[in-house]
Amino acid sequence: MRLFLPLGLCIASLLLLAASPLKPTTSTAAPGMALRTVQSGGITRYYRVHVPTNYNPLQPTPLVMAFHGGLGNARQFADQTELYQTADANDFLLVFPEGTSTLGGPPLYLFETWNAGNCCGYAEQNNIDDVQFVRDMVAALAAEWNVDLNHVYATGHSNGGMMSYRLGMEAPDLVTAIAPNAGSLGVTGLPALPVPLLVMHGKLDTNVPFRGGVGSGPSGTNFESQRDSVGPFMISNGATDLTLAEVRGQAMRFESVGTGGTGAHIYYWWLKDGGHSWPGHGSAGNPNEPTNYDIDANDEIWAFFAQF
């Protein structure tokens, strides 16, 4: 079975907590979250770092950046995904950056968003340069820990997935591969370099509709379809179509291997029973949100990243 370029799957990112804004978080479920700051764009930015249990300061270590959804924050996203367990099992540094808002940063870290181009909220409305923030953050991380700068990856949920897309488009020299979940592309053009791409999106996602358009969440953004979100990467990666490669229950993985020596793969997980949630872990904002449990997002993301 072949699925031509734009999957027919649909779009991406809205706000993680569409229905209910976060309350100030007091959770301590995620261990080892070192809070750090960096100056970027004339303001103080925040990020939280999980150092894996077996970290060796003499060994260059891969770095995974995990971007929370809109209206979320780093601690909430760490608790929701439990990505720190995957970091410990596979020995990579893990950073959860904090977005911006009028109530962002200490002490509340409330209602934070990312400027993904056409979304979302405070960050987009105030033209926050989140791409430059990521560059400044990675430089600060590399000054404190032994980061393997040839293996820097980005993932995220919803608005955070959109931020991952933007990094793939505008900072392909920095990110080795990206893995957006429940997000869509919010900028135009083509990546300057081929970027390996893993996408996960639920067919039942109404927050960021599969076929694009305005979703049920509060942003009011007219999202790109999944077809149009993946399209620029397929062009840059030298791909022509996506072919069904694997079926795992209600999860279907479509794949394209880049041609012309780019080696830039695209994996697309289409989750027939999934909504606006993190596969295998659920939703932070709505416990009744449809979730696919045939795959675990954490395992799939790291298995993909580890190839590149």
C-alpha positions as a Markdown table, in Angstrom:
| # | Residue | x | y | z |
|---|---|---|---|---|
| 1 | Met | 0.0 | 0.0 | 0.0 |
| 2 | Arg | 1.4 | 3.4 | -1.0 |
| 3 | Leu | 0.5 | 6.7 | 0.4 |
| 4 | Phe | 1.6 | 9.6 | -1.8 |
| 5 | Leu | 3.5 | 12.5 | -0.4 |
| 6 | Pro | 0.9 | 14.2 | 1.7 |
| 7 | Leu | -0.5 | 11.3 | 3.6 |
| 8 | Gly | -4.0 | 12.6 | 3.7 |
| 9 | Leu | -3.3 | 12.9 | 7.4 |
| 10 | Cys | -3.7 | 16.2 | 8.9 |
| 11 | Ile | -2.0 | 18.9 | 10.9 |
| 12 | Ala | -0.6 | 19.9 | 13.8 |
| 13 | Ser | -0.3 | 21.9 | 16.8 |
| 14 | Leu | -2.6 | 23.7 | 19.0 |
| 15 | Leu | -2.4 | 24.2 | 22.6 |
| 16 | Leu | -1.7 | 21.2 | 24.8 |
| 17 | Leu | -4.3 | 22.1 | 27.4 |
| 18 | Ala | -7.1 | 23.2 | 25.2 |
| 19 | Ala | -9.8 | 22.6 | 27.7 |
| 20 | Ser | -8.2 | 23.4 | 31.1 |
| 21 | Pro | -5.2 | 25.7 | 31.8 |
| 22 | Leu | -2.5 | 24.4 | 34.1 |
| 23 | Lys | -2.5 | 25.2 | 37.8 |
| 24 | Pro | 0.8 | 26.0 | 39.3 |
| 25 | Thr | 2.7 | 22.7 | 39.3 |
| 26 | Thr | 4.2 | 21.3 | 42.5 |
| 27 | Ser | 4.9 | 17.8 | 41.1 |
| 28 | Thr | 8.2 | 16.2 | 41.8 |
| 29 | Ala | 7.7 | 13.1 | 39.7 |
| 30 | Ala | 10.5 | 13.9 | 37.3 |
| 31 | Pro | 13.8 | 13.5 | 39.0 |
| 32 | Gly | 17.0 | 15.3 | 38.4 |
| 33 | Met | 15.5 | 18.4 | 36.8 |
| 34 | Ala | 18.2 | 21.1 | 37.1 |
| 35 | Leu | 16.8 | 24.6 | 36.4 |
| 36 | Arg | 19.0 | 26.8 | 34.3 |
| 37 | Thr | 18.8 | 30.2 | 32.7 |
| 38 | Val | 20.2 | 31.8 | 29.6 |
| 39 | Gln | 20.0 | 35.4 | 28.2 |
| 40 | Ser | 18.4 | 35.4 | 24.8 |
| 41 | Gly | 16.8 | 38.2 | 22.9 |
| 42 | Gly | 17.3 | 40.6 | 25.8 |
| 43 | Ile | 15.3 | 38.5 | 28.3 |
| 44 | Thr | 16.0 | 35.7 | 30.7 |
| 45 | Arg | 14.9 | 32.3 | 29.5 |
| 46 | Tyr | 14.5 | 29.1 | 31.5 |
| 47 | Tyr | 15.1 | 25.4 | 30.9 |
| 48 | Arg | 15.2 | 22.2 | 32.9 |
| 49 | Val | 17.9 | 19.5 | 32.4 |
| 50 | His | 17.8 | 15.8 | 33.2 |
| 51 | Val | 21.2 | 14.3 | 33.3 |
| 52 | Pro | 21.1 | 10.5 | 32.7 |
| 53 | Thr | 22.1 | 8.2 | 35.5 |
| 54 | Asn | 25.2 | 6.9 | 33.7 |
| 55 | Tyr | 26.3 | 10.3 | 32.3 |
| 56 | Asn | 30.1 | 10.3 | 31.7 |
| 57 | Pro | 31.6 | 13.8 | 31.4 |
| 58 | Leu | 34.4 | 12.4 | 29.3 |
| 59 | Gln | 32.0 | 11.1 | 26.7 |
| 60 | Pro | 30.2 | 13.3 | 24.2 |
| 61 | Thr | 26.5 | 12.7 | 24.9 |
| 62 | Pro | 23.5 | 13.1 | 22.6 |
| 63 | Leu | 21.0 | 15.8 | 23.5 |
| 64 | Val | 17.2 | 15.6 | 23.2 |
| 65 | Met | 15.2 | 18.8 | 23.5 |
| 66 | Ala | 11.5 | 18.2 | 24.5 |
| 67 | Phe | 9.1 | 21.1 | 24.0 |
| 68 | His | 5.9 | 21.3 | 26.0 |
| 69 | Gly | 2.5 | 22.1 | 24.5 |
| 70 | Gly | 0.9 | 25.4 | 24.5 |
| 71 | Leu | -0.3 | 26.6 | 27.9 |
| 72 | Gly | 2.0 | 24.0 | 29.5 |
| 73 | Asn | 5.4 | 24.1 | 31.0 |
| 74 | Ala | 8.6 | 22.0 | 31.3 |
| 75 | Arg | 7.8 | 20.2 | 34.6 |
| 76 | Gln | 4.3 | 19.2 | 33.4 |
| 77 | Phe | 5.6 | 17.8 | 30.1 |
| 78 | Ala | 8.3 | 15.9 | 31.9 |
| 79 | Asp | 5.8 | 14.3 | 34.2 |
| 80 | Gln | 3.4 | 13.6 | 31.4 |
| 81 | Thr | 5.8 | 11.9 | 29.1 |
| 82 | Glu | 8.3 | 10.3 | 31.5 |
| 83 | Leu | 10.9 | 10.8 | 28.9 |
| 84 | Tyr | 13.6 | 11.0 | 31.6 |
| 85 | Gln | 13.2 | 7.2 | 32.0 |
| 86 | Thr | 14.1 | 6.8 | 28.3 |
| 87 | Ala | 17.1 | 9.1 | 28.8 |
| 88 | Asp | 18.3 | 7.0 | 31.7 |
| 89 | Ala | 17.9 | 3.8 | 29.7 |
| 90 | Asn | 19.7 | 5.2 | 26.7 |
| 91 | Asp | 22.2 | 7.6 | 28.1 |
| 92 | Phe | 21.2 | 10.9 | 26.5 |
| 93 | Leu | 21.0 | 14.4 | 28.0 |
| 94 | Leu | 17.4 | 15.6 | 28.1 |
| 95 | Val | 16.3 | 19.2 | 28.3 |
| 96 | Phe | 12.8 | 20.6 | 28.8 |
| 97 | Pro | 12.8 | 24.2 | 27.8 |
| 98 | Glu | 10.3 | 26.7 | 29.2 |
| 99 | Gly | 8.2 | 28.8 | 26.8 |
| 100 | Thr | 7.1 | 32.4 | 27.5 |
| 101 | Ser | 3.9 | 34.1 | 28.6 |
| 102 | Thr | 2.9 | 37.0 | 30.9 |
| 103 | Leu | 2.9 | 34.5 | 33.7 |
| 104 | Gly | 5.8 | 32.4 | 32.4 |
| 105 | Gly | 9.0 | 31.8 | 34.3 |
| 106 | Pro | 9.3 | 31.8 | 38.1 |
| 107 | Pro | 7.4 | 31.3 | 40.2 |
| 108 | Leu | 4.3 | 30.1 | 38.3 |
| 109 | Tyr | 5.5 | 29.0 | 34.8 |
| 110 | Leu | 1.9 | 29.3 | 33.6 |
| 111 | Phe | 0.3 | 29.4 | 30.1 |
| 112 | Glu | 3.7 | 29.2 | 28.3 |
| 113 | Thr | 3.8 | 29.0 | 24.5 |
| 114 | Trp | 6.2 | 28.8 | 21.6 |
| 115 | Asn | 6.5 | 31.0 | 18.5 |
| 116 | Ala | 6.1 | 28.3 | 15.9 |
| 117 | Gly | 5.4 | 30.9 | 13.1 |
| 118 | Asn | 1.6 | 31.0 | 12.8 |
| 119 | Cys | 1.0 | 29.9 | 16.5 |
| 120 | Cys | 0.7 | 30.2 | 19.4 |
| 121 | Gly | -0.4 | 32.8 | 22.0 |
| 122 | Tyr | 2.0 | 35.1 | 23.8 |
| 123 | Ala | 5.1 | 33.9 | 22.0 |
| 124 | Glu | 3.7 | 34.3 | 18.5 |
| 125 | Gln | 1.9 | 37.6 | 19.3 |
| 126 | Asn | 5.1 | 39.1 | 20.7 |
| 127 | Asn | 7.4 | 37.7 | 18.0 |
| 128 | Ile | 9.6 | 35.9 | 20.5 |
| 129 | Asp | 12.7 | 34.5 | 18.8 |
| 130 | Asp | 12.5 | 31.0 | 20.0 |
| 131 | Val | 14.8 | 29.7 | 17.4 |
| 132 | Gln | 17.6 | 31.9 | 18.7 |
| 133 | Phe | 16.7 | 30.9 | 22.2 |
| 134 | Val | 17.2 | 27.3 | 21.3 |
| 135 | Arg | 20.6 | 28.1 | 19.8 |
| 136 | Asp | 21.6 | 30.1 | 22.9 |
| 137 | Met | 20.3 | 27.3 | 25.1 |
| 138 | Val | 22.3 | 24.6 | 23.3 |
| 139 | Ala | 25.4 | 26.7 | 23.5 |
| 140 | Ala | 24.9 | 27.1 | 27.3 |
| 141 | Leu | 24.2 | 23.3 | 27.7 |
| 142 | Ala | 27.4 | 22.5 | 25.8 |
| 143 | Ala | 29.4 | 24.8 | 28.1 |
| 144 | Glu | 28.2 | 22.9 | 31.2 |
| 145 | Trp | 27.9 | 19.4 | 29.9 |
| 146 | Asn | 29.7 | 17.3 | 27.3 |
| 147 | Val | 27.1 | 17.6 | 24.5 |
| 148 | Asp | 27.6 | 15.8 | 21.3 |
| 149 | Leu | 26.7 | 18.6 | 18.9 |
| 150 | Asn | 26.5 | 16.2 | 16.0 |
| 151 | His | 23.6 | 14.5 | 17.8 |
| 152 | Val | 21.1 | 17.2 | 18.9 |
| 153 | Tyr | 17.4 | 16.3 | 18.5 |
| 154 | Ala | 14.1 | 18.0 | 18.9 |
| 155 | Thr | 10.7 | 16.6 | 19.8 |
| 156 | Gly | 7.5 | 18.1 | 21.3 |
| 157 | His | 3.8 | 17.9 | 21.6 |
| 158 | Ser | 1.2 | 20.2 | 20.0 |
| 159 | Asn | 2.6 | 23.8 | 20.0 |
| 160 | Gly | 5.9 | 22.1 | 21.1 |
| 161 | Gly | 5.6 | 19.8 | 18.1 |
| 162 | Met | 5.2 | 22.9 | 15.9 |
| 163 | Met | 8.4 | 24.3 | 17.5 |
| 164 | Ser | 10.2 | 21.1 | 16.5 |
| 165 | Tyr | 8.9 | 21.6 | 12.9 |
| 166 | Arg | 10.2 | 25.2 | 12.9 |
| 167 | Leu | 13.7 | 24.1 | 14.1 |
| 168 | Gly | 13.8 | 21.5 | 11.3 |
| 169 | Met | 12.9 | 24.3 | 8.8 |
| 170 | Glu | 15.1 | 27.1 | 10.1 |
| 171 | Ala | 17.9 | 25.4 | 12.1 |
| 172 | Pro | 18.8 | 22.2 | 10.2 |
| 173 | Asp | 22.4 | 23.0 | 10.9 |
| 174 | Leu | 21.6 | 22.6 | 14.6 |
| 175 | Val | 19.1 | 19.7 | 14.9 |
| 176 | Thr | 20.1 | 16.3 | 13.6 |
| 177 | Ala | 16.5 | 15.0 | 13.5 |
| 178 | Ile | 13.1 | 16.1 | 14.7 |
| 179 | Ala | 10.0 | 14.2 | 16.0 |
| 180 | Pro | 6.8 | 16.4 | 16.3 |
| 181 | Asn | 3.7 | 14.9 | 17.9 |
| 182 | Ala | 0.2 | 16.4 | 17.3 |
| 183 | Gly | 1.7 | 19.4 | 15.6 |
| 184 | Ser | 1.7 | 21.1 | 12.2 |
| 185 | Leu | 4.1 | 23.3 | 10.2 |
| 186 | Gly | 3.7 | 27.0 | 10.9 |
| 187 | Val | 6.3 | 28.5 | 8.6 |
| 188 | Thr | 6.9 | 28.5 | 4.8 |
| 189 | Gly | 9.7 | 27.5 | 2.6 |
| 190 | Leu | 12.0 | 24.5 | 2.5 |
| 191 | Pro | 14.7 | 23.2 | 5.0 |
| 192 | Ala | 18.1 | 24.3 | 3.8 |
| 193 | Leu | 19.4 | 20.8 | 4.5 |
| 194 | Pro | 17.6 | 17.4 | 4.6 |
| 195 | Val | 16.3 | 16.6 | 8.1 |
| 196 | Pro | 15.2 | 13.1 | 9.3 |
| 197 | Leu | 11.6 | 13.5 | 10.4 |
| 198 | Leu | 9.4 | 11.3 | 12.6 |
| 199 | Val | 5.8 | 12.4 | 12.9 |
| 200 | Met | 3.0 | 11.1 | 15.1 |
| 201 | His | -0.6 | 12.2 | 14.7 |
| 202 | Gly | -4.0 | 10.9 | 15.8 |
| 203 | Lys | -6.8 | 10.7 | 13.4 |
| 204 | Leu | -9.2 | 11.7 | 16.2 |
| 205 | Asp | -7.3 | 14.9 | 17.1 |
| 206 | Thr | -9.8 | 17.7 | 17.0 |
| 207 | Asn | -7.5 | 20.2 | 18.6 |
| 208 | Val | -5.1 | 20.1 | 15.7 |
| 209 | Pro | -7.2 | 18.5 | 13.0 |
| 210 | Phe | -5.7 | 15.8 | 10.9 |
| 211 | Arg | -6.8 | 17.4 | 7.6 |
| 212 | Gly | -6.0 | 21.0 | 8.7 |
| 213 | Gly | -8.1 | 24.0 | 9.5 |
| 214 | Val | -9.2 | 25.6 | 12.8 |
| 215 | Gly | -9.3 | 23.2 | 15.6 |
| 216 | Ser | -11.3 | 22.9 | 18.9 |
| 217 | Gly | -8.6 | 24.6 | 21.0 |
| 218 | Pro | -8.3 | 28.2 | 22.0 |
| 219 | Ser | -5.6 | 29.4 | 19.6 |
| 220 | Gly | -7.9 | 30.0 | 16.6 |
| 221 | Thr | -5.1 | 29.1 | 14.2 |
| 222 | Asn | -5.9 | 27.8 | 10.8 |
| 223 | Phe | -3.5 | 24.9 | 10.8 |
| 224 | Glu | -1.7 | 23.3 | 7.9 |
| 225 | Ser | -2.8 | 19.8 | 7.0 |
| 226 | Gln | -0.5 | 16.9 | 7.8 |
| 227 | Arg | 0.1 | 16.6 | 4.1 |
| 228 | Asp | 1.3 | 20.2 | 3.8 |
| 229 | Ser | 3.3 | 19.9 | 7.0 |
| 230 | Val | 5.3 | 16.9 | 5.8 |
| 231 | Gly | 5.6 | 18.1 | 2.2 |
| 232 | Pro | 8.6 | 20.5 | 2.5 |
| 233 | Phe | 10.6 | 17.9 | 4.3 |
| 234 | Met | 9.8 | 15.3 | 1.6 |
| 235 | Ile | 11.1 | 17.7 | -1.1 |
| 236 | Ser | 14.2 | 18.6 | 0.8 |
| 237 | Asn | 14.9 | 14.9 | 1.7 |
| 238 | Gly | 14.5 | 13.8 | -1.9 |
| 239 | Ala | 11.4 | 11.7 | -1.2 |
| 240 | Thr | 8.5 | 11.1 | -3.5 |
| 241 | Asp | 5.9 | 9.2 | -1.5 |
| 242 | Leu | 5.3 | 7.4 | 1.7 |
| 243 | Thr | 4.8 | 3.6 | 1.8 |
| 244 | Leu | 3.1 | 1.6 | 4.5 |
| 245 | Ala | 5.9 | -0.1 | 6.4 |
| 246 | Glu | 4.3 | -1.4 | 9.5 |
| 247 | Val | 0.9 | -2.0 | 11.2 |
| 248 | Arg | 0.7 | -2.3 | 15.0 |
| 249 | Gly | -2.9 | -2.5 | 16.1 |
| 250 | Gln | -4.4 | 0.9 | 15.4 |
| 251 | Ala | -1.0 | 2.4 | 14.6 |
| 252 | Met | 0.2 | 2.5 | 11.0 |
| 253 | Arg | 3.7 | 3.6 | 10.1 |
| 254 | Phe | 4.4 | 5.0 | 6.7 |
| 255 | Glu | 8.0 | 5.5 | 5.6 |
| 256 | Ser | 10.1 | 7.1 | 3.0 |
| 257 | Val | 13.9 | 6.8 | 2.6 |
| 258 | Gly | 15.6 | 9.8 | 1.3 |
| 259 | Thr | 17.1 | 9.5 | -2.2 |
| 260 | Gly | 20.1 | 11.2 | -3.8 |
| 261 | Gly | 22.4 | 10.2 | -0.9 |
| 262 | Thr | 20.6 | 12.4 | 1.7 |
| 263 | Gly | 19.9 | 9.5 | 4.0 |
| 264 | Ala | 17.1 | 11.7 | 5.5 |
| 265 | His | 14.3 | 9.3 | 6.4 |
| 266 | Ile | 10.7 | 10.2 | 7.1 |
| 267 | Tyr | 8.5 | 8.0 | 9.4 |
| 268 | Tyr | 4.9 | 8.9 | 9.8 |
| 269 | Trp | 2.8 | 7.2 | 12.5 |
| 270 | Trp | -0.9 | 7.5 | 11.7 |
| 271 | Leu | -2.9 | 6.6 | 14.9 |
| 272 | Lys | -6.4 | 5.7 | 14.0 |
| 273 | Asp | -7.6 | 5.7 | 17.6 |
| 274 | Gly | -5.4 | 8.6 | 18.8 |
| 275 | Gly | -6.4 | 12.1 | 19.7 |
| 276 | His | -4.5 | 15.1 | 21.0 |
| 277 | Ser | -2.3 | 13.1 | 23.3 |
| 278 | Trp | 1.2 | 11.6 | 23.8 |
| 279 | Pro | 1.1 | 8.0 | 22.4 |
| 280 | Gly | 1.4 | 5.5 | 25.2 |
| 281 | His | 1.0 | 8.1 | 27.9 |
| 282 | Gly | -2.2 | 10.0 | 27.4 |
| 283 | Ser | -3.0 | 13.7 | 27.8 |
| 284 | Ala | -2.1 | 16.1 | 30.5 |
| 285 | Gly | -5.1 | 18.3 | 30.0 |
| 286 | Asn | -7.9 | 15.8 | 29.4 |
| 287 | Pro | -7.9 | 12.3 | 30.9 |
| 288 | Asn | -10.6 | 11.3 | 28.4 |
| 289 | Glu | -8.6 | 12.3 | 25.3 |
| 290 | Pro | -8.3 | 9.4 | 22.9 |
| 291 | Thr | -4.9 | 7.8 | 23.1 |
| 292 | Asn | -3.1 | 5.1 | 21.1 |
| 293 | Tyr | -1.3 | 2.6 | 23.3 |
| 294 | Asp | -0.1 | 0.3 | 20.5 |
| 295 | Ile | 3.1 | 2.4 | 20.4 |
| 296 | Asp | 5.0 | 4.3 | 23.1 |
| 297 | Ala | 6.1 | 7.7 | 21.8 |
| 298 | Asn | 9.3 | 7.7 | 23.9 |
| 299 | Asp | 10.5 | 4.4 | 22.5 |
| 300 | Glu | 9.7 | 5.2 | 18.9 |
| 301 | Ile | 11.3 | 8.7 | 19.1 |
| 302 | Trp | 14.6 | 7.5 | 20.5 |
| 303 | Ala | 14.8 | 4.5 | 18.2 |
| 304 | Phe | 14.4 | 6.9 | 15.3 |
| 305 | Phe | 16.9 | 9.5 | 16.6 |
| 306 | Ala | 19.5 | 6.8 | 17.4 |
| 307 | Gln | 19.8 | 6.0 | 13.7 |
| 308 | Phe | 21.2 | 9.4 | 12.9 |
